[in-house]
Amino acid sequence: MKAFLLAKGVECERHVEEPFKVKKIMQSFVDEGGEILACGTCLKLRNALGTELCPLSTMKDLYEIIRDSEKVITV
């Protein structure tokens, strides 16, 4: 399973406080075999870099995820 973060979604790793602890949930997702990618353009607009948990990715990566997926969910 893969997740591709766009727009404000690329900032979600910063949320480490109660009650949500988003970074901990993201780590659990990755630990269970998931992969999280972050839009490189969205990161650059926010003067941010990719991380080990959520590496910088491209629209080509997003295209390949969609192309290779049986189902796609957007929020």
SVG drawing of the C-alpha trace seen along z (x, -y; Angstrom):
<svg xmlns="http://www.w3.org/2000/svg" viewBox="-12 -28 28 33">
<polyline fill="none" stroke="black" stroke-width="0.4" points="0.0,0.0 1.3,-3.5 0.3,-7.0 1.3,-10.1 1.1,-13.4 0.2,-16.6 -0.2,-20.3 -0.6,-20.6 -0.4,-16.9 3.4,-17.1 3.4,-18.9 1.7,-16.1 4.9,-14.5 5.3,-17.6 2.2,-16.7 3.6,-14.8 1.4,-16.2 -1.7,-14.8 -4.2,-13.7 -3.3,-12.7 0.4,-11.9 0.3,-11.7 4.1,-10.9 3.6,-7.8 0.7,-6.6 2.7,-7.2 5.6,-5.1 3.2,-2.3 1.9,-2.4 5.5,-2.1 6.4,0.6 3.5,2.7 4.9,2.5 3.3,-0.7 5.2,-3.4 4.7,-7.2 5.9,-9.6 5.7,-13.4 5.3,-15.8 8.7,-17.4 7.1,-20.6 4.9,-20.9 7.9,-20.4 10.0,-23.0 7.2,-25.6 7.3,-25.1 11.1,-25.2 11.1,-21.6 13.0,-18.5 11.9,-14.9 12.7,-12.6 13.5,-8.9 9.9,-8.3 8.4,-10.5 10.9,-11.0 10.7,-13.7 9.0,-12.3 7.8,-13.4 4.6,-13.5 6.1,-10.6 6.0,-8.6 2.4,-9.6 1.5,-8.6 3.2,-5.2 1.3,-4.6 -2.0,-5.3 -1.1,-3.3 -0.1,-0.3 -3.0,-0.4 -6.1,1.7 -7.9,-1.0 -7.2,-4.6 -8.6,-6.6 -8.3,-10.4 -9.1,-12.7"/>
</svg>
